[in-house]
Amino acid sequence: MQSEPNDNGVLNRDPAGCWRGLAVLATAMLLAMTTWFSATAVVPQLVQHWGLQTGQAAWLTIAVQLGFVLGALGSALLNLADRIAPRRLMLLGAVLAALANLFLLLAPGLWTAVVLRGITGACLAAVYPPAMKAMATWFRFKRGTALGIMVGALTLGSAAPHLVNGMGGLEWQRVIVVTSLLTLLGGLVAEYLGSDGPFPFPRAPFDPRKAWQVFSDRRVLLTSLGYFGHMWELYAMWAWFSVFFTSTLALQGVEQAGMWAAFGTFAVIGSGAAGCLAGGLLGDHWGRARATALAMAISGGCALIIGFMQQAPVLLVLLVGLVWGFWVVADSAQFSTLLTEVADQSYVGTALTLQLAIGFILTVPTIWLIPVIQQAAGWGAAFGLLSLGPLAGIVAMRALDKGTPARASARG
């Protein structure tokens, strides 16, 4: 169906081909981002292969987070996401990430692997933000739903390693090779099968000052504060739910606790794919500020209670985990959507990249703190710490909603 202008000359629906554009870009991002968790999926094999301790193995995940931050900050300072076509930048990032991931096969030990994982994360900073910007060129009226579907695809990719682990895993070398090929394929799909939408953002000249000036707008600042609260909770939950659930099943005497915990974790994290779609629909029809506040209220509530439920029936724990997994990521795409709507349109890519960079910095302390607090005070206190992020995010979103007309809040 073609988009037609209303009486004021404004398009009243998204253009024909927008859903095909969504499908291509979502597929490309899902494939390209598989190298993010490639080493995490084979940590048990690498622990044995290199004789690692549990604390050392955690650096294989933390390094990707830090690498992504450095890559995103560099991209923001150079305005790369606003100076290079998004799909071309995705291809470049995917090629370099695939190569860095493949070099893990030659790594002699942990610290070489940590450096390679950091490089992989830095290269993926040229994939994720440009993909979000590219998708926004296709949608105006359903942008929240569209970006929600993209983050939902990415969420499934994040959950997939736990499914592999539950099924017994593969030789770690094979996992590395396959994920490298998938990442390369994702970049090729974006560049050669994708296309730009009819709502392009203007190209921007190089201006490093814009990397920080984007936050001078109150709406951009509040949107970003909400996102930072969301990120405080999200990746720590994804990183440690499997350990918590394994401990819960073992405590209750469940046989093969590790295997069932892996399947349960896949279901919990994977449920976020449906949550992203629900968040997009709510954001488009009810208002993004209100939708994100609702998601954070529910996920923060789950974080407060689930750590104290290890003696509760296993199915009840899993149910709360599914609710948590559904809502913990439901708001993610809505923060990116809000930013594409309220930021200076010439520097949307820079604003997205910088927002992501700071958000990922906040994932590092929570990923590190959870096991420390758990050993000192138990899972209740550890997961309770995560609820502070959603609380701060709700305050920011309420302030944004009060300062935004209802129609603008709902439709951008």
N, C-alpha and C positions, 0 to 999 in steps of 0.2 A: 504494500500500500504506500503510495507516495505521500509525502508531507505536503500539506497545502497551507498557505498563509491565511490567518484570520483577517478581520476587517482592518486591523492595525498593521498588517504586513508581517506578523510574527508567526512562525511555524507552530501549529497546535498539536503536532505529534512528531515523534522521532522518525527519521527517514527510512525508506525501504533499504534493506540490506544491513540494518543496524544489528540485528540478532546474529546474522552470519559473521559480521565483524567481531561481535562479542565472542562467538564460539571459537573463532580462529585465535584471537588474542588470549582467551582464557586457556586454551589448549597449549599455546606457546609458552605462557608463563608457568603452567603446571609442569611441563616437560623441562623447561630451563631451570626451574628451582629445585629439581630433584637432587642436585649435588649438595644442597644445603645440609641435608640430613644423611648423606651417603656414609660418612664415617660413623655417625651416631648409630646407624642401623647395624654396623658390624663391630661395635665396641667390644662385645664379649670375645670375638675372634682376635681383635687387636690387643686386648689385655693379655691374652695367652701368647700371642705372637711376639710381643715386645716385653712381656713380663711387667705390665703396668699395675699400679695401684689404682683404686677407685677414684681418688682425688685427682690423679694425673689424667685419667681418661676423660674427666669432665672438661679438660682444656680443649679437647677435640671439638666440643660444642661451643664453648665460650669463645674460642678463636674465631669462629665464623661470625659470631655476633660482633666482636670487636673489629674484624676485618670489614664487615658491612658498614659499621659506623665510620671508619676511616675513609672507605670508598665513597660513602654518601657525602661526608663533609667535603672531600676533595671535589666531587661532582658539583656540590652546591657552590663552593667558592669559585669554581671555573664556569658556573652556569651551563654545564654540559647538557643538562636535560632541556634547556631552552635554546641551545645553539645547534644541537644535532637532532635530526629527525628521530623521534622516539623508537621506531622499529629498527632503524639502522643502529642506534645505540644498544638496543636489546641484542642484536646479532653480535656486535662486538663484545659485549659483556659475556654472552653465552659461550662464545668461542674461547675466550680467555679463562673463564671458569672451568670449562671442560678440560682444558689443558692442565690447569693447576690441579684439578681433581685427579687426572690421570697420572700425574707425577707421584701420587701417593704410592703407586706400585714400586717406585724406586727409593722411597724413604727408608733410611737405615734405622730410624728410631722415632721416639715420640716428638722431640722438639722440632725435627725437620717436618714432621707431619703437621705440627701445630702451625708452623709458618705457612705451609701450603694451604691449610684450612683457612688461615687469615686472608691469604691472597684470593682464595675462592670466594669468601664473603665479600671482599672488596669488589671483585668483578660482578657479583650478583647485585651490587648496588647500581649497576648500569642496566639491570633487567627489571627489577620490581617497580621503582618509581616511573620509569618511562612507559611501562606497560599500563599503569593506572592512568597516566596522562593520555596515552594513545586511545584508550577506551573512552575517555571523556570526550574525544572528538566526534564520537558517534551518537552520544546521548545528551539530551537536555532535560527531557521530561521524565525519563526513567533511569537517570544516571545512578541513583543510589542502588536500585535493583541490579543494574548491570555490574557495577563495581562490587556489589555483594556477591554476585555469582563468581566473579573472578577470584575474590578472596576465598570463597567456598572451595573452588578448585584447588587453590593453593593449600587450603586446610586439609583436603583429602591427601594431597601429596605429603604433607607433614605427618599424617597418621599412617601412611603406607608402611614405613619401616617397622612399626609395631606389628603389623599383620605378617610381614616377612619373618619377624622374630618368633611370632607365635606358631608359624608353620615350620619352624626349625632352621630358618635362615639359609643362606647360600655361602659358598666360598667367598671370602671377603674380596679377593681380587676380582671375581666376576661381578660383584655388586659395584665396585668402583668403575669397571669398564662400562657396564650397562648404564649407570647413571651419567657418566661422561658423554656417552653417545646420545642419551635422551636430552641432556642439556644442549648439546650441539644441534640436535634436531629441533628443539624449541626455538632457538635463535633463527634457524632457517625458515621455520614455519612463520614466525613473525614477519620476517623481511620479505619472503617470496610468496606467501599465501595471503598475508594480511594486506590491508589497504587503509589509508587515512579516511576519516569520516569528514562530513561536510561542515563541521564546526571546529576548524583548526584554531589553535592558540597562536597569537602573533609571535614571530621570531624576535628574540631579544639580543641586543648588543652585549658584549662582555662588560660586566660591571660587578666586581666582587663585593661592593658595598651592599648589593641587593640580597646577599646571603643572609644578612642580619636585619636589614631594613624591612623585610617581609613581616617581621613580628611587631613592627610599629603600629600596625592596624589592630585595634582592639578585638575585632572578630577573629582575625587570624590567631592572635595570642590565646584567646579563650578556647578556640577549636583545638589548638595544639596542646594546651594544658589538659583538656579532656583526653586527648590521645595519649599523653604521657601517663596519666593515671591508668588508662587501659593497658598500656604496655608494661607497667609495673607488675601487673597480675598475670598477663597472658603467657609469656614464655616460661616463666617459672612454673606455672601450672602444667604446661605441656611437658616440661623437662622432668618434673618430679612426681606426676600422678602415678606413673607406672611403678615407681619405687614404693609409694604409699600403698597402692592397691596390692602389690605383691606382699608387703608386710601384713596388710589386713587379712588376706587370704591365708597366709602362713599362720598367723595368730589364731585363726579359727580352724586350723587343722585341715584345710582344703588340700587335697593331693594335687601334685603338679601345679603348685601355686604360680610359678613363673609363667607357664604357658597360658593359663587362664587369665592372669593379669595382663599379659600381652594382648590377648584378644579383647579383654575389657577396655584396655587403654586405647586400642584402635577404635572401638565403638565410641568411647567418650570423646576423643579428639575429633574423630570423623563426624560426630553429630554436629560439630560446628559448621560443617558445610551447609546443612539445612538451616542453621542459625543465621548464617550470612545472608541467605535468601530471605528469611523472615525479617532480618534487620533492614535489608534493602527495601522490602515492601512497606514496612512500617515507616521508614525514613521518608519515602516518596509520598506517602499518603497522610501521615500523622505529624511529620516534622522531624528533622534529623536530631535536633537538640533533645527533644522529648524521647525519641526512640533510643538514643545512646544512653540517656539517663536511666531509662527503664532497664536496658541490658546490664548496665553496671550495677544497678540496685540488686538485680537477681543474682548475678555472678558473685558480687561481693558478699551477699548473704550466704551463698553456697560455700564460699571460702571460709566464712566464719564458723560454720557448723560441721563440715565434713570431716575435719581432722579429729573431732571428738567422737566419731561414729564407728571406731574400729571394732567395738563390741556389738554393734547393731547387726541385724541380718545382712548377709552379703548382698542380696538383691536390692535392699534398701540403699546400701552404700553406693551400689552401681547406679541406681536410679538418680540419686542426688548428683553423682558424677556426670551422668548424661545431661542433666539439667545444667550443670556447671559448664560442661563442654559446649553445649548448645549456645548459651548466652555469653560466655567469656569472649567469643570472637564475633558475635553478632553485630557489634558496633564498629568493628575495625574498619570496614570499607566506608562507613558513614562519615568517619572523621576525614578520610581522604576526599570523599565527595564534597563535604562542606568546604574543605580547603580549596578545591577547584572552583568553587562558587564565590568565595569571599576574598580570595587573594588577588593581587595585581595580575591581570590575565597575561601579561608579558613575561611573568616570572613564576607561573604556576609550577613548572617543573622544579625550579629551585626551591620553592616553598615546600613542595611535597618531599623532596629529597632531604632537606634540612629537618623537617618534622620527623621523618623516619629515622634519621641519624640520631637525633637526641632521644627519641623513643627507644631505640635499640641500646643506647648507652644505659638506660634505666633497667634493661633486662639483666645486665651483668650482676649488679649487687644482689638482686633477688634470687637469681639462680645460685649464687654463691652462698647466700645467707640461709636458705631453706634447710640444708642439711645441718648447718651449725646450730640453728635454733631448735631443730627437731631433736638433735642429740641432747641439748640442754633442757628443753621444756616439753618436747613431744610434738606430734603432728598438729594438734589443735592450735598451739601458739604459732607454729611455723606457717601454716596456711592462713591463720588469722592475720599475719603481717601483710599478706597480699590484699586484704580488703581495704587497706589504707589508700591504695591507688584508685579503685572505683569511687571511694568516698570523695576524694579530691576532684575526680572527674565529674561527678554529679554536681558539685558546687559550681564548677566552671560552666557546665551545660545549662544549669538553671540561670546563671548570669547571662549567658548568651541568648537563651530563650526569652528572657525578660526584655532584652534590648533589641529583639528582632520581631518585626511584624509577623503575625501568624502565617500569612500566605507565603512570605519570603522564607520563613523557617521550614515550611513544608516543601516548597518547590525550588528554593535556591535562587 
